[in-house]
Amino acid sequence: MADDAGLVATSSHPTPHPIEHQKRLEHELDLVEGAIAMVSHGDASRVSLVVANGALILPIAQASGRQWGVIVRAVWHPDGAGCDLVVEPIG
């Protein structure tokens, strides 16, 4: 597909600027931390998060969850292209 300048588009989703990508990751991690706090303090029995970078932040989220006594698990998308995150109490 060519645009008005005659350039060919190679993707329907432009690559985000590294700073914007980092801000998105930080925002998603903040959301996970909030969910962990809610579940660990008993304010929620379970929190599901639909995030763009679930697979990327999963290890960090799981480590944080362990420190607070909750589980952070992945719910993988059917196409295998990523995952959402669920925070639950242990056991």
C-alpha positions as semicolon CSV with decimal commas, in nm:
position;residue;x (nm);y (nm);z (nm)
1;M;0,000;0,000;0,000
2;A;0,149;0,336;-0,099
3;D;0,080;0,662;0,077
4;D;0,061;1,008;-0,084
5;A;0,441;1,041;-0,084
6;G;0,480;0,713;-0,271
7;L;0,615;0,527;0,032
8;V;0,511;0,169;0,093
9;A;0,364;0,086;0,431
10;T;0,511;-0,228;0,581
11;S;0,288;-0,259;0,887
12;S;-0,056;-0,149;1,000
13;H;0,090;-0,074;1,344
14;P;0,379;0,172;1,354
15;T;0,666;0,089;1,584
16;P;0,630;0,302;1,896
17;H;0,906;0,540;1,992
18;P;1,128;0,377;2,259
19;I;1,031;0,639;2,520
20;E;0,660;0,585;2,453
21;H;0,708;0,209;2,471
22;Q;0,888;0,246;2,805
23;K;0,608;0,469;2,938
24;R;0,350;0,208;2,835
25;L;0,545;-0,068;3,010
26;E;0,575;0,142;3,325
27;H;0,202;0,221;3,315
28;E;0,112;-0,146;3,275
29;L;0,343;-0,241;3,562
30;D;0,176;0,027;3,776
31;L;-0,161;-0,131;3,695
32;V;-0,030;-0,473;3,795
33;E;0,111;-0,334;4,121
34;G;-0,228;-0,182;4,199
35;A;-0,399;-0,513;4,129
36;I;-0,149;-0,696;4,349
37;A;-0,216;-0,449;4,631
38;M;-0,593;-0,490;4,596
39;V;-0,577;-0,869;4,612
40;S;-0,310;-0,890;4,883
41;H;-0,506;-0,652;5,109
42;G;-0,834;-0,838;5,051
43;D;-0,999;-0,550;4,864
44;A;-1,057;-0,780;4,564
45;S;-1,065;-1,156;4,532
46;R;-0,931;-1,148;4,177
47;V;-0,823;-0,883;3,926
48;S;-0,797;-0,940;3,550
49;L;-0,584;-0,703;3,344
50;V;-0,599;-0,665;2,968
51;V;-0,258;-0,527;2,880
52;A;-0,064;-0,489;2,557
53;N;0,265;-0,621;2,696
54;G;0,150;-0,901;2,926
55;A;0,407;-1,153;2,808
56;L;0,687;-0,901;2,844
57;I;0,598;-0,789;3,197
58;L;0,484;-1,131;3,323
59;P;0,813;-1,229;3,495
60;I;0,834;-0,895;3,677
61;A;0,467;-0,915;3,776
62;Q;0,505;-1,272;3,904
63;A;0,809;-1,180;4,115
64;S;0,624;-0,887;4,267
65;G;0,318;-1,101;4,332
66;R;0,525;-1,360;4,518
67;Q;0,657;-1,088;4,749
68;W;0,299;-0,995;4,839
69;G;0,165;-1,350;4,865
70;V;-0,044;-1,353;4,548
71;I;-0,022;-1,530;4,215
72;V;0,006;-1,347;3,884
73;R;-0,073;-1,579;3,597
74;A;-0,104;-1,545;3,222
75;V;-0,419;-1,604;3,023
76;W;-0,281;-1,659;2,674
77;H;-0,467;-1,527;2,372
78;P;-0,600;-1,798;2,138
79;D;-0,369;-1,678;1,860
80;G;-0,067;-1,708;2,091
81;A;0,025;-1,345;2,024
82;G;0,025;-1,236;2,387
83;C;-0,150;-1,268;2,717
84;D;-0,359;-1,088;2,972
85;L;-0,277;-1,110;3,342
86;V;-0,481;-1,236;3,637
87;V;-0,392;-1,164;3,999
88;E;-0,532;-1,405;4,260
89;P;-0,459;-1,506;4,618
90;I;-0,244;-1,813;4,671
91;G;-0,454;-2,119;4,738
